[in-house]
Structures are given as C-alpha cells and as structure tokens.
Amino acid sequence: MTTVEPPGAGPTPAAPAPPERSLLGPAARNDPYAFYRTLREEHPLLWDDRLEAWLVSRYADVVPALGDPRLVGPRRGTCCGPGTVHCVQEYSAPESAFDVLREVCARTAYVLARRIAGRQEADLVEEFCRWLPTGTIAAATGLSYGAVMGRPYGGPVRSRAAAPCATDLGRRRGGTGVALLAARCADQAALTGQAIASLMANLLENPEQLELVKAVPALIGQAWDESLRRNPPVHVVLRRVIRDVAISGATIPAGAAVALLVGAATRDPDRFADPDTFDLHRANPGGLAFGPADCPAARVAELQADCAVNALLTAMPGLRPADGFEAVECGLLTRAPRLLLIRPS
C-alpha cells in the first residue's frame, strides 16, 4: 500500500489546484453532483491544494472513514454527527419525553402552516422550515429563539416551569422531561430545518410521491430517509488524521486533513441504484446525516419532519410549487434550498 503525501509537501508550497479539481472551485460550486461524479469515477482519493485536504468521495471509503478513530474532527455539540455508528449521547430520554415533544412540535407546525395557508404565494424555507425546529425547542424549554440558535442575549423568555414537562437543566443527576431532551438537541436545529426544506423540495418536485404521502402518511418516514440520502444537509465532513490510515488503496499520513464527501457518497451508483432519483420506496437508503437511528437528536429530527409534512398537507392539501419555480441548493459544507416558493392552494 502506498503512503501518499500532498504534492509539494517539501519546503516549496504546492501550486493551487486547477479550479475544476478543487472543492472550492467553480465546477463544485456550480454543479456539485457532477463534480462528485467525476471524483468518484476518476479521482476517488484526490489532494485538493486550495482546500489543503484529501478529498474522499466513494461510499465504500467515506463510511468507514467517518467512524475511524484515527480521523478526528472539531469538538461537536451534545449529540451525533454524520455517519456516527454509536450514539455519543449518554442521556437516555424516556419515551414520554419524545411523545410530549411531538405534541409540542405538532402544535408549532400547525400554527406556522396556518399562517401561510391563506397566501397566494409563500416561501417555505423562510416562513416554515427555519422556524419549526427552533420554535419547537424554544417552546419545550422556555428559552428564546436567540438562545436556541446560540445568539448572545438570548435568555429565557418565560419561566422554565412554564415549559412542558420542564426539568432543571442543571441537575447533575439528569432530567427526565422534554425540556432536557429538547435542549440536548438544540445544536441541530438549523441543520434539521435545512433537511426539512430539502424533504419538501423533493416531494414538491415529485408530485406522484407527494400524493402517495398524502394518502398514506406512514410513508413520511421513508420519504425522510430517502431525502437525507439524496440531499443530505451535511455534504462535507472535515477530519484530521492523527495516525496513519488506509483510505482508497493508499495510506494517508498523520497530520493530513481529509474532507469526507458525504454528498458524493450518498449518490454513489456502486451503493445505490439510480442514485440521482428520489424514490421513497428505496430499500435501505443508508443515510449518513444525523447519526444512528437510536440517537435522540436523530429521532427528534425525524419526528419534526413528520410533524412538518403532516401540518403542511393538512393546512394546504393543494400545496404545489409556485408557477415556474425550481428549487436550487446552496452551500458548501452544508447544502439546502434557500428559497422554496409554493402556492398553498
């Protein structure tokens, strides 16, 4: 097995990578999925001079690398990230906390959906998707919107005792209420909002599958899993190698930076048939977005998505895209539609 070093790793810095071969170049920015395809087919392990990291793009390489302890990332919040195999959350939330949080989320989603139901046109991203996860957590914990989003001066807007099943978040013996569960998932609120926006974009772009979800709401979970595969909110996971590690037939030395391209891996045709197609009937979509299925944050994200779709289709049974509108993803490390114009009826 070959040990690979970055080109120009000696005293002379390497020249900038050609733009078409850099994650920071126009090719990746304008059409990341075509860029990912080129990497998977021609350069499954590629040094990116501009990013100063190795790009890893195939599913068979990305998945084990995500769980490899020799690749470390920045300290995260209180729960799991993309590709986590075993949940790092020591707190085990009771089922009653999830049940109450679902009730809070369902009410929040319904209020948001009703506010836009009478409009001629609305932006789901700005008026629904960004607000639902944060609003749910704020309602459950008694914290302000700013506090949930990590902004300064965002203290409680009401007594914590007024929050549903509120628990003293500072108790070392651990709480058992929905407030503690919600607070521990707060750092994923923005990411969940992006994922819900992508889910709605996928359903609106596939009206026959939207009709299936209307007729059989139990399919929302399958649509969620498939959307996380096709359009994961996190596209790039950055890691630093702390001990030599084998990836894609080569050995990456300690100290090197690695960019694991989740957005490329989840559209790898060697793992998924017809990977660019949104298919809610796909067996085992193998998403890498929120960690293992038993992770509290992953469960909370899924219940928020379920409440979102149910509320929108209840309040707006004729929901469809605005005339002539096509959703466009934006972002580098994370990607989602910034705009999702709809006609409520």
C-alpha contacts under 8 A as a table, 3 or more apart, distances in Angstrom:
res1	aa1	res2	aa2	distance
1	M	249	G	6.32
1	M	250	A	5.58
1	M	251	T	6.67
2	T	249	G	7.34
2	T	250	A	4.88
2	T	251	T	5.80
3	T	250	A	5.70
3	T	251	T	4.32
3	T	252	I	6.07
3	T	253	P	6.89
4	V	250	A	6.46
4	V	251	T	6.00
4	V	252	I	5.81
4	V	253	P	7.14
5	E	9	A	6.57
5	E	252	I	7.29
5	E	253	P	7.20
6	P	9	A	5.31
6	P	47	W	6.30
7	P	14	A	6.00
7	P	47	W	7.64
8	G	11	P	7.59
8	G	12	T	6.11
8	G	13	P	5.58
8	G	14	A	4.42
8	G	15	A	7.83
9	A	12	T	7.22
9	A	13	P	6.76
9	A	14	A	7.02
10	G	13	P	7.12
14	A	49	D	6.91
15	A	49	D	7.16
16	P	49	D	5.35
16	P	50	R	5.68
17	A	21	R	6.43
17	A	22	S	6.24
17	A	48	D	6.20
17	A	49	D	4.92
17	A	50	R	5.97
18	P	21	R	5.48
18	P	22	S	6.67
18	P	25	G	8.00
19	P	22	S	5.32
19	P	24	L	7.40
19	P	25	G	4.44
19	P	26	P	6.43
19	P	27	A	7.08
20	E	25	G	6.03
20	E	26	P	6.84
20	E	27	A	5.30
20	E	28	A	7.38
21	R	25	G	7.17
21	R	27	A	7.85
21	R	48	D	7.00
22	S	25	G	5.04
22	S	27	A	7.99
22	S	28	A	7.17
22	S	48	D	5.44
22	S	49	D	7.33
22	S	50	R	6.50
22	S	51	L	7.21
23	L	28	A	5.48
23	L	29	R	7.62
23	L	48	D	7.23
23	L	51	L	7.05
24	L	28	A	6.70
24	L	29	R	7.06
24	L	50	R	6.88
24	L	51	L	6.84
25	G	28	A	5.75
25	G	29	R	6.37
26	P	29	R	4.86
26	P	30	N	5.77
27	A	30	N	5.36
27	A	31	D	6.02
27	A	32	P	6.91
27	A	35	F	6.28
28	A	31	D	5.50
28	A	32	P	4.30
28	A	33	Y	7.72
28	A	34	A	7.78
28	A	35	F	5.35
28	A	36	Y	7.80
29	R	32	P	5.90
29	R	332	L	7.50
31	D	34	A	5.60
31	D	35	F	6.42
32	P	35	F	4.89
32	P	36	Y	5.99
33	Y	36	Y	4.94
33	Y	37	R	6.14
33	Y	263	G	7.80
33	Y	264	A	6.92
34	A	37	R	5.00
34	A	38	T	6.37
35	F	38	T	5.24
35	F	39	L	6.39
36	Y	39	L	5.08
36	Y	40	R	6.17
36	Y	57	S	6.80
36	Y	263	G	7.78
36	Y	264	A	5.10
37	R	40	R	5.21
37	R	41	E	6.16
37	R	264	A	7.18
37	R	268	D	7.96
38	T	41	E	5.28
38	T	42	E	5.73
38	T	43	H	7.04
39	L	42	E	5.34
39	L	43	H	4.45
39	L	44	P	5.34
39	L	45	L	7.75
39	L	46	L	7.74
39	L	57	S	6.40
40	R	43	H	5.94
40	R	44	P	4.77
40	R	57	S	5.53
40	R	58	R	5.57
40	R	264	A	7.60
40	R	268	D	7.57
41	E	44	P	6.75
43	H	46	L	5.55
44	P	55	L	7.46
44	P	56	V	5.81
44	P	57	S	5.52
44	P	58	R	6.19
44	P	248	S	7.00
45	L	54	W	6.55
45	L	55	L	5.64
45	L	56	V	5.12
45	L	57	S	7.15
45	L	247	I	7.79
45	L	248	S	6.44
46	L	54	W	5.48
46	L	55	L	5.12
46	L	56	V	7.01
47	W	52	E	7.27
47	W	53	A	5.97
47	W	54	W	4.44
47	W	55	L	6.19
48	D	51	L	5.44
48	D	52	E	5.54
48	D	53	A	5.48
48	D	54	W	5.94
48	D	55	L	6.68
49	D	52	E	4.77
49	D	53	A	7.01
52	E	257	A	6.92
53	A	256	A	6.88
53	A	257	A	4.58
53	A	258	V	4.95
53	A	259	A	6.12
54	W	256	A	7.73
54	W	257	A	6.27
54	W	258	V	4.60
54	W	259	A	5.87
55	L	258	V	6.14
55	L	259	A	4.96
55	L	260	L	6.28
55	L	261	L	6.96
56	V	61	D	6.88
56	V	62	V	6.32
56	V	258	V	7.31
56	V	259	A	6.22
56	V	260	L	5.08
56	V	261	L	5.90
57	S	61	D	7.17
57	S	62	V	6.46
57	S	260	L	6.59
57	S	261	L	5.13
57	S	262	V	7.32
57	S	264	A	5.38
57	S	265	A	5.62
58	R	61	D	5.34
58	R	62	V	5.98
58	R	264	A	6.76
58	R	265	A	5.01
58	R	268	D	6.37
59	Y	62	V	5.10
59	Y	63	V	5.93
59	Y	262	V	7.92
59	Y	264	A	7.58
59	Y	265	A	4.09
59	Y	266	T	6.59
59	Y	268	D	6.10
59	Y	270	D	7.95
59	Y	271	R	6.87
60	A	63	V	6.05
60	A	64	P	7.16
60	A	265	A	7.86
61	D	64	P	6.02
61	D	65	A	6.29
61	D	247	I	6.33
61	D	248	S	6.10
62	V	65	A	5.14
62	V	66	L	6.11
62	V	260	L	5.82
62	V	261	L	7.02
62	V	262	V	6.98
62	V	265	A	6.54
63	V	66	L	5.32
63	V	67	G	6.94
63	V	83	G	6.57
64	P	67	G	5.41
64	P	68	D	6.13
65	A	68	D	4.96
65	A	71	L	7.09
65	A	247	I	7.60
65	A	260	L	7.69
66	L	71	L	7.59
66	L	82	P	7.58
66	L	83	G	5.59
66	L	84	T	6.93
66	L	260	L	7.48
67	G	83	G	6.71
67	G	84	T	6.14
67	G	85	V	6.46
68	D	71	L	5.75
69	P	72	V	6.49
70	R	241	V	5.77
70	R	242	I	5.40
70	R	243	R	5.50
70	R	244	D	7.52
70	R	245	V	6.84
71	L	239	R	5.50
71	L	240	R	5.36
71	L	241	V	4.59
71	L	242	I	6.22
71	L	243	R	7.81
72	V	239	R	5.16
72	V	240	R	5.29
72	V	241	V	6.52
72	V	242	I	7.15
73	G	238	L	6.37
73	G	239	R	4.67
73	G	240	R	6.26
74	P	239	R	7.86
76	R	79	C	7.38
76	R	80	C	7.94
76	R	81	G	7.95
77	G	80	C	7.99
77	G	187	D	6.28
78	T	89	Q	6.80
78	T	184	R	5.90
78	T	185	C	7.20
78	T	187	D	7.49
79	C	87	C	7.31
79	C	88	V	6.11
79	C	89	Q	5.52
79	C	184	R	7.25
79	C	185	C	7.00
79	C	295	C	7.72
79	C	296	P	7.85
79	C	297	A	6.52
80	C	84	T	6.11
80	C	87	C	6.03
80	C	88	V	6.16
80	C	89	Q	7.36
80	C	290	F	6.51
80	C	291	G	5.42
80	C	295	C	7.13
80	C	297	A	7.29
81	G	84	T	5.81
81	G	289	A	6.98
81	G	290	F	5.45
81	G	291	G	5.44
82	P	234	V	7.31
82	P	237	V	7.75
82	P	288	L	5.00
82	P	289	A	4.52
82	P	290	F	5.17
82	P	291	G	5.31
83	G	288	L	4.62
83	G	289	A	6.62
83	G	290	F	7.20
83	G	291	G	5.34
83	G	292	P	7.57
84	T	87	C	6.67
84	T	288	L	7.85
84	T	290	F	7.72
84	T	291	G	4.58
84	T	292	P	6.24
85	V	291	G	6.57
85	V	292	P	5.81
86	H	291	G	7.78
86	H	292	P	6.48
87	C	291	G	7.02
87	C	292	P	6.41
87	C	294	D	7.35
87	C	295	C	5.42
89	Q	92	S	7.52
89	Q	295	C	7.21
89	Q	296	P	7.63
91	Y	174	G	7.51
92	S	296	P	7.82
93	A	97	A	6.46
93	A	98	F	7.56
93	A	176	T	6.59
93	A	177	G	7.93
93	A	181	L	6.41
93	A	296	P	7.21
94	P	97	A	5.51
94	P	98	F	7.08
94	P	176	T	6.71
94	P	177	G	8.00
95	E	98	F	5.21
95	E	99	D	6.26
96	S	99	D	4.96
96	S	100	V	6.22
96	S	177	G	7.98
96	S	178	V	7.94
97	A	100	V	5.29
97	A	101	L	6.07
97	A	165	C	7.94
97	A	176	T	7.27
97	A	177	G	5.55
97	A	178	V	4.42
97	A	181	L	6.96
98	F	101	L	5.04
98	F	102	R	6.05
98	F	178	V	6.89
98	F	181	L	7.92
98	F	300	V	7.43
99	D	102	R	5.17
99	D	103	E	6.49
100	V	103	E	5.04
100	V	104	V	6.32
100	V	164	P	7.52
100	V	165	C	7.94
100	V	178	V	6.58
101	L	104	V	5.00
101	L	105	C	6.04
101	L	136	T	7.72
101	L	140	A	6.96
101	L	178	V	6.02
101	L	182	A	7.57
102	R	105	C	4.99
102	R	106	A	5.95
102	R	303	L	6.43
102	R	304	Q	7.29
102	R	307	C	7.46
103	E	106	A	5.11
103	E	107	R	6.28
104	V	107	R	5.34
104	V	108	T	6.23
104	V	136	T	6.23
104	V	139	A	7.14
104	V	140	A	6.86
105	C	108	T	5.04
105	C	109	A	5.97
105	C	132	L	7.41
105	C	133	P	7.80
105	C	136	T	5.10
105	C	304	Q	6.33
105	C	307	C	6.53
106	A	109	A	5.12
106	A	110	Y	6.09
106	A	304	Q	7.89
106	A	307	C	5.17
106	A	308	A	7.47
106	A	311	A	7.11
107	R	110	Y	5.15
107	R	111	V	6.27
108	T	111	V	5.27
108	T	112	L	6.30
108	T	132	L	6.66
108	T	135	G	6.88
108	T	136	T	6.26
109	A	112	L	5.18
109	A	113	A	6.02
109	A	128	F	7.82
109	A	132	L	6.13
109	A	307	C	6.47
109	A	308	A	5.70
109	A	311	A	5.75
109	A	312	L	7.73
110	Y	113	A	5.08
110	Y	114	R	6.03
110	Y	311	A	5.06
110	Y	312	L	7.40
110	Y	315	A	7.39
111	V	114	R	5.27
111	V	115	R	6.35
112	L	115	R	5.29
112	L	116	I	7.00
112	L	127	E	7.43
112	L	128	F	6.05
112	L	132	L	7.63
113	A	116	I	5.60
113	A	117	A	6.08
113	A	128	F	7.06
113	A	311	A	6.26
113	A	312	L	5.51
113	A	315	A	6.09
113	A	316	M	7.81
114	R	117	A	4.98
114	R	118	G	7.48
114	R	315	A	5.91
115	R	118	G	7.19
116	I	119	R	5.47
116	I	122	A	6.56
116	I	127	E	7.82
116	I	344	P	7.36
117	A	315	A	6.12
117	A	316	M	5.86
117	A	344	P	5.50
117	A	345	S	7.73
118	G	344	P	7.06
119	R	122	A	6.56
119	R	343	R	7.58
119	R	344	P	6.62
120	Q	343	R	5.93
120	Q	344	P	6.72
120	Q	345	S	7.73
121	E	322	A	6.85
121	E	341	L	6.76
121	E	342	I	5.66
121	E	343	R	4.73
121	E	344	P	6.62
122	A	127	E	7.50
122	A	340	L	7.99
122	A	341	L	5.56
122	A	342	I	5.49
122	A	343	R	6.63
122	A	344	P	7.52
123	D	126	E	5.65
123	D	127	E	5.96
123	D	128	F	7.82
123	D	339	L	6.22
123	D	340	L	5.13
123	D	341	L	4.46
123	D	342	I	6.28
124	L	127	E	5.25
124	L	128	F	5.04
124	L	129	C	6.04
124	L	197	A	7.39
124	L	339	L	7.31
124	L	340	L	5.32
124	L	341	L	6.39
124	L	342	I	6.97
125	V	128	F	5.70
125	V	129	C	4.79
125	V	130	R	5.90
125	V	197	A	6.01
125	V	337	P	7.47
125	V	338	R	6.42
125	V	339	L	5.72
125	V	340	L	5.69
126	E	129	C	6.62
126	E	130	R	5.96
126	E	131	W	7.64
126	E	338	R	7.97
126	E	339	L	7.30
127	E	130	R	6.92
127	E	131	W	6.77
128	F	131	W	5.34
128	F	132	L	5.99
129	C	132	L	5.63
129	C	133	P	7.52
129	C	193	G	4.93
129	C	194	Q	7.06
129	C	196	I	6.12
129	C	197	A	5.76
130	R	133	P	6.97
130	R	134	T	7.30
130	R	190	A	6.80
130	R	193	G	4.94
130	R	194	Q	7.26
131	W	134	T	5.54
131	W	135	G	5.54
131	W	193	G	7.44
132	L	135	G	5.09
132	L	136	T	5.94
132	L	193	G	7.10
132	L	304	Q	7.67
132	L	308	A	7.67
133	P	136	T	5.24
133	P	137	I	6.37
133	P	189	A	5.18
133	P	190	A	7.32
133	P	192	T	6.59
133	P	193	G	6.14
133	P	301	A	7.93
133	P	304	Q	6.71
134	T	137	I	5.23
134	T	138	A	6.04
134	T	145	Y	6.47
134	T	148	V	6.46
134	T	149	M	7.34
134	T	186	A	7.39
134	T	189	A	5.54
134	T	190	A	7.38
135	G	138	A	5.02
135	G	139	A	6.01
135	G	145	Y	6.73
136	T	139	A	5.19
136	T	140	A	6.19
137	I	140	A	5.09
137	I	141	T	6.06
137	I	143	L	7.89
137	I	148	V	7.19
137	I	179	A	7.85
137	I	182	A	5.29
137	I	183	A	6.77
137	I	186	A	6.59
138	A	141	T	5.34
138	A	142	G	5.54
138	A	143	L	4.92
138	A	144	S	5.77
138	A	145	Y	6.00
138	A	148	V	6.51
139	A	142	G	5.56
139	A	143	L	7.22
139	A	163	A	6.48
139	A	164	P	7.84
140	A	163	A	5.24
140	A	164	P	5.59
140	A	166	A	7.45
140	A	178	V	6.54
140	A	179	A	5.26
140	A	182	A	6.53
141	T	160	R	6.35
141	T	163	A	5.41
141	T	164	P	7.46
141	T	166	A	6.66
141	T	178	V	7.73
141	T	179	A	4.53
141	T	180	L	7.43
141	T	182	A	6.75
141	T	183	A	6.66
142	G	156	P	5.85
142	G	157	V	6.36
142	G	158	R	5.68
142	G	159	S	6.42
142	G	160	R	5.02
142	G	161	A	7.90
142	G	162	A	6.87
142	G	163	A	5.15
143	L	147	A	6.11
143	L	148	V	6.68
143	L	154	G	7.52
143	L	155	G	6.19
143	L	156	P	4.20
143	L	157	V	5.80
143	L	158	R	7.24
143	L	160	R	7.66
144	S	147	A	5.18
144	S	148	V	6.44
144	S	154	G	5.65
144	S	155	G	6.03
144	S	156	P	5.43
144	S	157	V	5.40
145	Y	148	V	5.30
145	Y	149	M	6.34
145	Y	154	G	7.06
146	G	149	M	5.08
146	G	150	G	6.17
146	G	151	R	4.94
146	G	152	P	7.14
146	G	153	Y	7.41
146	G	154	G	4.58
146	G	155	G	7.74
147	A	150	G	4.99
147	A	151	R	5.52
147	A	152	P	7.01
147	A	153	Y	7.30
147	A	154	G	4.01
147	A	155	G	5.80
147	A	156	P	7.59
148	V	151	R	7.54
148	V	154	G	7.70
148	V	183	A	7.97
148	V	186	A	5.95
148	V	187	D	7.56
149	M	186	A	7.56
149	M	187	D	7.40
149	M	189	A	7.66
149	M	190	A	7.72
150	G	154	G	7.57
151	R	154	G	5.93
156	P	159	S	6.96
156	P	160	R	7.43
158	R	162	A	6.94
159	S	162	A	5.43
159	S	163	A	7.39
160	R	163	A	5.36
160	R	166	A	6.19
160	R	167	T	7.79
161	A	164	P	7.77
161	A	165	C	7.99
161	A	166	A	5.60
161	A	167	T	7.68
162	A	166	A	7.15
163	A	166	A	5.14
163	A	179	A	7.05
164	P	178	V	6.80
164	P	179	A	6.99
165	C	177	G	5.07
165	C	178	V	5.71
165	C	179	A	6.58
166	A	177	G	5.74
166	A	178	V	6.48
166	A	179	A	5.02
166	A	180	L	7.52
167	T	175	G	5.74
167	T	176	T	6.94
167	T	177	G	5.47
167	T	178	V	7.59
167	T	179	A	5.92
167	T	180	L	6.31
168	D	171	R	5.79
168	D	175	G	6.83
168	D	180	L	7.86
169	L	174	G	7.80
169	L	175	G	6.80
169	L	179	A	7.62
169	L	180	L	5.91
171	R	174	G	5.60
171	R	175	G	6.77
175	G	180	L	6.16
176	T	180	L	7.03
176	T	181	L	8.00
177	G	180	L	5.78
177	G	181	L	6.79
178	V	181	L	5.01
178	V	182	A	5.99
179	A	182	A	5.15
179	A	183	A	6.03
180	L	183	A	5.08
180	L	184	R	6.17
181	L	184	R	5.34
181	L	185	C	6.55
181	L	296	P	7.61
182	A	185	C	5.23
182	A	186	A	6.19
183	A	186	A	5.10
184	R	187	D	7.38
184	R	297	A	7.74
185	C	188	Q	5.78
185	C	189	A	7.11
185	C	296	P	7.47
185	C	297	A	5.20
185	C	300	V	7.49
186	A	189	A	5.35
187	D	190	A	7.45
188	Q	191	L	5.21
188	Q	192	T	6.05
188	Q	297	A	7.36
189	A	192	T	5.13
189	A	193	G	6.28
190	A	193	G	5.10
190	A	194	Q	6.44
191	L	194	Q	5.14
191	L	195	A	6.30
191	L	233	P	6.39
191	L	234	V	7.97
192	T	195	A	4.99
192	T	196	I	6.15
192	T	233	P	7.92
192	T	301	A	5.85
193	G	196	I	5.15
193	G	197	A	6.26
194	Q	197	A	5.09
194	Q	198	S	6.39
194	Q	233	P	6.07
194	Q	335	R	7.53
194	Q	336	A	5.44
194	Q	337	P	7.45
195	A	198	S	5.12
195	A	199	L	6.20
195	A	227	S	7.84
195	A	228	L	6.93
195	A	231	N	7.84
195	A	232	P	6.85
195	A	233	P	5.41
195	A	336	A	7.02
196	I	199	L	4.93
196	I	200	M	6.23
196	I	305	A	5.87
196	I	308	A	7.69
197	A	200	M	5.27
197	A	201	A	6.16
197	A	336	A	6.74
197	A	337	P	6.47
197	A	340	L	7.57
198	S	201	A	4.96
198	S	202	N	6.12
198	S	227	S	6.75
198	S	231	N	6.48
198	S	233	P	7.95
198	S	336	A	5.85
198	S	337	P	6.48
199	L	202	N	5.19
199	L	203	L	6.31
199	L	223	A	7.32
199	L	224	W	6.27
199	L	227	S	5.37
199	L	228	L	7.72
200	M	203	L	5.10
200	M	204	L	6.00
200	M	309	V	7.66
201	A	204	L	5.17
201	A	205	E	6.05
201	A	327	A	6.55
201	A	337	P	7.77
201	A	340	L	7.05
202	N	205	E	5.17
202	N	206	N	6.25
202	N	227	S	6.87
202	N	278	F	6.88
203	L	206	N	5.09
203	L	207	P	6.34
203	L	209	Q	6.38
203	L	210	L	5.07
204	L	207	P	5.67
204	L	210	L	6.59
204	L	320	R	6.15
204	L	321	P	6.24
205	E	321	P	7.87
206	N	209	Q	5.53
206	N	210	L	6.33
206	N	278	F	7.84
207	P	210	L	4.78
207	P	211	E	6.13
208	E	211	E	5.15
208	E	212	L	6.45
209	Q	212	L	4.90
209	Q	213	V	6.32
209	Q	280	L	7.40
210	L	213	V	5.14
210	L	214	K	6.28
211	E	214	K	4.98
211	E	215	A	6.21
212	L	215	A	5.11
212	L	216	V	5.91
212	L	217	P	7.99
212	L	219	L	7.64
213	V	216	V	4.99
213	V	217	P	5.08
213	V	218	A	7.40
213	V	219	L	5.60
213	V	220	I	6.10
214	K	217	P	5.85
214	K	313	L	6.93
216	V	219	L	5.88
217	P	220	I	5.61
217	P	310	N	7.32
218	A	221	G	6.64
219	L	222	Q	5.26
219	L	223	A	6.28
219	L	280	L	7.62
220	I	223	A	5.00
220	I	224	W	6.08
220	I	306	D	6.07
220	I	309	V	7.38
221	G	224	W	5.01
221	G	225	D	6.31
221	G	302	E	7.24
221	G	306	D	6.84
222	Q	225	D	5.15
222	Q	226	E	6.20
222	Q	280	L	5.43
222	Q	281	H	6.94
223	A	226	E	5.16
223	A	227	S	6.03
223	A	279	D	7.64
223	A	280	L	4.65
223	A	281	H	7.93
224	W	227	S	5.13
224	W	228	L	6.20
224	W	302	E	7.27
224	W	305	A	7.13
225	D	228	L	5.18
225	D	229	R	6.39
225	D	280	L	7.84
225	D	285	P	6.49
225	D	286	G	7.94
225	D	287	G	6.51
226	E	229	R	5.03
226	E	230	R	6.13
226	E	278	F	6.73
226	E	279	D	6.64
226	E	280	L	5.68
226	E	282	R	7.11
226	E	285	P	5.82
226	E	287	G	7.49
227	S	230	R	5.10
227	S	231	N	5.52
227	S	232	P	6.98
227	S	278	F	7.07
228	L	231	N	5.36
228	L	232	P	4.46
228	L	233	P	7.19
228	L	287	G	5.74
228	L	288	L	7.52
228	L	289	A	6.25
229	R	232	P	5.68
229	R	266	T	5.46
229	R	267	R	7.57
229	R	285	P	6.14
229	R	286	G	6.78
229	R	287	G	4.62
229	R	288	L	7.10
229	R	289	A	7.71
230	R	263	G	7.90
230	R	266	T	6.40
230	R	267	R	6.57
230	R	275	P	7.23
230	R	276	D	6.75
230	R	277	T	7.64
230	R	278	F	6.68
231	N	263	G	7.14
231	N	335	R	7.83
231	N	336	A	7.61
232	P	235	H	6.37
232	P	262	V	7.63
232	P	263	G	6.39
232	P	287	G	7.75
232	P	288	L	7.57
232	P	289	A	5.84
232	P	335	R	7.43
233	P	289	A	6.79
233	P	334	T	5.27
233	P	335	R	5.32
233	P	336	A	6.22
234	V	237	V	7.31
234	V	262	V	6.95
234	V	263	G	7.23
234	V	289	A	6.50
234	V	333	L	6.02
234	V	334	T	4.37
234	V	335	R	6.50
235	H	261	L	5.80
235	H	262	V	4.87
235	H	263	G	4.33
235	H	264	A	7.58
235	H	332	L	7.10
235	H	333	L	5.33
235	H	334	T	5.41
235	H	335	R	6.67
236	V	259	A	6.20
236	V	260	L	5.65
236	V	261	L	4.73
236	V	262	V	5.73
236	V	263	G	6.92
236	V	332	L	7.38
236	V	333	L	4.77
236	V	334	T	7.02
237	V	259	A	5.70
237	V	260	L	5.06
237	V	261	L	6.56
237	V	262	V	7.08
237	V	333	L	7.23
238	L	257	A	7.24
238	L	258	V	5.85
238	L	259	A	4.63
238	L	260	L	6.28
239	R	257	A	5.85
239	R	258	V	5.15
239	R	259	A	6.35
239	R	260	L	7.60
240	R	254	A	7.91
240	R	255	G	6.29
240	R	256	A	5.90
240	R	257	A	4.56
240	R	258	V	6.07
241	V	244	D	6.78
241	V	245	V	7.28
241	V	252	I	7.51
241	V	253	P	6.93
241	V	254	A	4.89
241	V	255	G	5.23
241	V	256	A	5.44
241	V	257	A	6.27
241	V	258	V	7.28
242	I	254	A	4.82
242	I	255	G	5.83
243	R	253	P	6.74
243	R	254	A	4.55
243	R	255	G	7.63
244	D	251	T	6.38
244	D	252	I	5.60
244	D	253	P	4.42
244	D	254	A	4.84
245	V	251	T	5.39
245	V	252	I	5.31
245	V	253	P	6.64
245	V	254	A	7.65
246	A	249	G	6.53
246	A	250	A	5.46
246	A	251	T	4.26
246	A	252	I	6.13
247	I	250	A	5.48
247	I	251	T	6.16
247	I	252	I	6.93
252	I	256	A	6.89
253	P	256	A	6.04
261	L	264	A	5.32
261	L	265	A	6.29
262	V	265	A	4.99
262	V	266	T	6.17
262	V	288	L	7.11
263	G	266	T	5.67
263	G	267	R	6.91
264	A	267	R	5.49
264	A	268	D	6.46
265	A	268	D	5.19
266	T	271	R	7.98
266	T	272	F	7.71
266	T	275	P	7.65
266	T	286	G	7.80
266	T	287	G	6.97
266	T	288	L	7.70
267	R	271	R	7.84
267	R	272	F	6.72
267	R	275	P	4.87
267	R	276	D	6.38
268	D	271	R	5.53
268	D	272	F	6.06
268	D	275	P	6.58
269	P	272	F	4.86
269	P	273	A	5.66
269	P	274	D	6.62
269	P	275	P	5.86
270	D	273	A	7.51
272	F	275	P	5.24
272	F	285	P	7.71
274	D	277	T	5.87
275	P	278	F	7.81
279	D	282	R	5.50
282	R	285	P	6.16
288	L	291	G	6.45
290	F	297	A	7.28
290	F	298	A	5.24
291	G	295	C	6.51
291	G	298	A	6.40
292	P	295	C	5.46
292	P	298	A	7.06
293	A	298	A	6.19
293	A	299	R	6.69
294	D	298	A	7.15
294	D	299	R	6.78
295	C	298	A	5.20
295	C	299	R	6.26
296	P	299	R	5.11
296	P	300	V	6.10
297	A	300	V	5.04
297	A	301	A	6.09
298	A	301	A	5.14
298	A	302	E	6.25
299	R	302	E	5.14
299	R	303	L	6.23
300	V	303	L	5.19
300	V	304	Q	6.16
301	A	304	Q	5.15
301	A	305	A	6.28
302	E	305	A	5.06
302	E	306	D	6.21
303	L	306	D	4.99
303	L	307	C	6.15
304	Q	307	C	5.10
304	Q	308	A	6.00
305	A	308	A	4.96
305	A	309	V	6.28
306	D	309	V	5.48
306	D	310	N	6.20
307	C	310	N	5.19
307	C	311	A	5.97
308	A	311	A	5.32
308	A	312	L	6.15
309	V	312	L	5.24
309	V	313	L	6.09
310	N	313	L	5.40
310	N	314	T	5.98
311	A	314	T	5.13
311	A	315	A	6.02
312	L	315	A	5.29
312	L	316	M	5.67
312	L	317	P	7.62
312	L	319	L	7.84
313	L	316	M	4.98
313	L	317	P	4.78
313	L	318	G	7.67
313	L	319	L	6.90
314	T	317	P	5.75
316	M	319	L	5.26
316	M	344	P	5.41
316	M	345	S	6.19
317	P	344	P	7.86
317	P	345	S	7.08
318	G	344	P	6.28
318	G	345	S	4.43
319	L	342	I	6.96
319	L	343	R	6.02
319	L	344	P	4.65
319	L	345	S	5.34
320	R	342	I	5.68
320	R	343	R	5.50
320	R	344	P	6.63
320	R	345	S	7.16
321	P	324	G	7.90
321	P	325	F	6.36
321	P	326	E	7.88
321	P	340	L	7.80
321	P	341	L	6.13
321	P	342	I	4.24
321	P	343	R	5.81
322	A	325	F	5.41
322	A	341	L	5.43
322	A	342	I	4.44
322	A	343	R	5.05
323	D	343	R	7.98
325	F	341	L	6.70
327	A	337	P	6.05
327	A	339	L	6.70
327	A	340	L	5.94
328	V	336	A	7.77
328	V	337	P	5.36
328	V	338	R	7.37
328	V	339	L	7.51
329	E	335	R	5.89
329	E	336	A	4.71
329	E	337	P	4.22
329	E	338	R	6.74
330	C	335	R	5.25
330	C	336	A	5.71
330	C	337	P	6.03
330	C	338	R	6.58
331	G	334	T	5.48
331	G	335	R	4.55
331	G	336	A	7.05
332	L	335	R	6.24
337	P	340	L	6.63
